Amino acid sequence: MDTDSGTALRSRPAAAPATAPRVGAAERDRAVELLGDAFGAGYLTKEEFDERLDVATRARHRTELDALLADLPAKLRTSRDRALRRARKARAARLGVRIHAGVYAGTSLLMVVVWLAVGRATDFWYPWPIWPVLGWGVGVLGHAVPVTLAVRARERRKTFNSIA
C-alpha cells in the first residue's frame, strides 16, 4: 500500500467482498486508537493519520480496517493489548477481593446471629464466633492487602510514566 502519495487509500474500492465480516463500533474505535498510537509514535504523518482516520470511522468490513493497519508495527497492537489485559486483570482482582470480603461479612453476621439465638435459648454465652471470624479475617486480609498494594503500585507506575 503506497501511503506516501495518499492515493492508495482513496482509490481503494468502497465495498468489501460480501464474505468479509462486518465491523462494529468497538472495532472501529480500537482501530482509531491504534492509529492514534501510531501517529503519536511517529509512524504516520499528519496527512496519513487524517486520511486513515476518515477511512477507519467509515469502515464497514474487517478487510478495510486490516488494510489501514497492515503496514504498522505489530508492537503497537501488542502493547495496547497488554495494557488492556493488565487493566482487566486488575479489575478482576479487585472484584475478587470485594466478593471475598462480602461473603466474609455476611457469614460473620450469620454466625453472630446464630450465637445470639443459641445464647438466648440456652443461656450459654461463650463467644465462639470470634474464632472463625478472626481466622477467616486473616485470610481476607491475606487476599486484600497484596491485591491493593499491587493495584496501587501499578497506578503509581502509570502516573509516573505519564508524567515522564
N, C-alpha and C positions, 0 to 999 in steps of 0.2 A: 504494500500500500504506500503510495507516494504522498507523504504528508507535507513535504516542502512546498509543493505548488498549491496545495489546498484544493485541488480539483478532484482528488480521488474520492473524498467523502461526498462531494456534491454530485459527482457523476454516477455514483452507485445507484442501482435500481431501487425504486421506492418500496417495492413489495418483495418480501422474502418468500421463499418457497412455501407452498401450502402445508408441507410436512414439518416446517420449523415450529418449535414450541413458542407460544406467546409468552411475553414477559409481563409481570405486574409492576405496580408502583414501587414495591420494595426492591426489586431487582434493578429498576431504573435508578432509584436512589443510591443503591450500592455502587453502580457504575459511575454516577456523578461524584460520589465520594472518592472513588479510585482515581478518577480524572483530576479531581482537586488535589489529591496527594501527589499525582504525577506532575502537575503544574507547580505545586509548591516545592517539589524536589528538583525542578529544573529540567524534567524530561520533555515538557511541552512548552511551546511558545504561547504567548497570549492569544494569538490568532488561532493556533491549533486547538487550544483549550476551548475557546469560544465556539469554534466550529463543531468540535466533538460534543460539547455540552448541549448544543442545539439538537444534534442528531440523537444524543442519549435521551433527552427529555421527550422526544417524539417517537422513540423506538417502540416497535410493536412485537418484534420477534427476537429471540435469543441470538440469532446469527448477526443481527445488526449490532447488538452490544458486544458480541465477541469480536467483530471486526474493529470496533473502536478501541478495544483493549489489547488486541493481539500483539502489537509491537511494543507494549510497555513491559518493563522488567517484572518478572514473576515475584520478586521480593516485595513489591508494593502490595500485591494481593495477599501474600502470606503474612506480612507484618500486620495488616489490618485484621485478617482472620485470627491471628494470635491474640491481638488485643481484645477482640470480641469474645474469644474463648475464655480469656482471663476474667473479663467482666462477668460473663455468665457463671463462671466457677465461683467468683466472689459472692455473687447474688445467691447462688445455691448454698454456699457455706453459711451465709448469714441466715437464710431461711431455715437451714437445718438447726442452727442454734436456737432460733425463735421457737421452732416446733419442740425441740428438746426441753427448753425452759417452760413452755406452755404445758406440756404433758407433766413435767415435774411439779409445777404449781398446782395443777388440777388434782393430781394423785396425792400430793401432800395435803391439800384441803380435804380430800375424801378420807384420808387416814385420820385427820383431826376430828372430822365429823363422826367417824366410827368410834374413835376413842371417847368422845363426849357421850355418845349414845350408850356405849358399854359401861362407862364410868357412872352414868346416871342410873342405869338399870341395876348394876351390881354394887354400887357404892365403893368401887375399887378404882383409884385414880392414879395408877402408875403411868407415867408419861411415855409409853412405849413408842409413839410415832416419832419421837426425837431421833431414834437410831436410824430408821430408814430415810427420814428426811435429811439428816446430816450426811449419811453415806451417799445418797443419790445426789445431794447438793455438791459434794466433792466431784462427782462425775460430770455434772452440768458445768461446773467451773472449769474442769479439765477440758471440756469441749469449747466453752465460750471464750476463754482467755486466749488460746492460740489463734483462733479464728479472728477475734477482734484485733489482736496485735498484727497479724498478717495483713488484714484489710487496711488498717491504719498505716502500716509501713508502705504498702502499695500506693495508697493515696498520697503519702508524703513524697515518694519517688516520682509519682506522676506530676505533682505540683512543682517539685524541684526541676524536673526535666522540661516542663513548660516555661519555667522562668529562665532557665539557662539557654 
